[in-house]
Amino acid sequence: MRRGRFVSFEGGEGAGKSTVISRVRQAIEGAQIEVVQTREPGGTAAGEAMRAILLDRRHTTLDDATELLLMFASRAQLVREVIEPALARGAWVLSDRFTDSSFAYQGGGRGMDMRLIEDLESRVVRMRPDLTLLLDLSVREGHARIASRGNSTDRIELQDAGFFERVRSVYLARAKSEPLRFRVLDASQAPEHVADAAVASITGLLADACPSGSGIIQ
């Protein structure tokens, strides 16, 4: 059986990932392919418990190292329990965030050592997505979208604009350094246009499957 595909969706706050993921899922299912949709942090019972801690705005004293390690603990469980089994049976996995988020948020936003994050990625996660769609949006517009929702912000969303500018900078730098894996989408466009661009970005994967084992870090 041919190994499935792993597509991650990244971007700053308010970029509209949920709408895009929904459209991409419809396109893949339309090709009669099983889709497993998940999110980070979370995606498993243990991961969702960690997500509750990470996003709870009452945890204002949570150490940066604790945040990073909880992210990777949730991610490790997601890989072993959900992602790898799904790929092995030929399903496609769509994940709202993956390890690139740790480079952007904990590395860029928090200023943590990128080498530590790289080490955790290679030792704990041991895989990367086949394709990463980066929904790029200015920090100002992202914050405006969040404010328009009228929902209470989580612990991460409470950070200042400088934090999110650093997050965006790291995302764009990673996309530039890995042009074969990343597709950068202009998330300032109308949602339907962004979704159309996302669906167009996966057509190559749908038409030409990679060899078994694609995405594994050697």
Beta strands, then each sheet from edge to edge (+ up, - down):
strand 1: 6-11
strand 2: 35-39
strand 3: 92-96
strand 4: 131-136
strand 5: 182-186
sheet 1: 2+ 3+ 1+ 4+ 5+
end
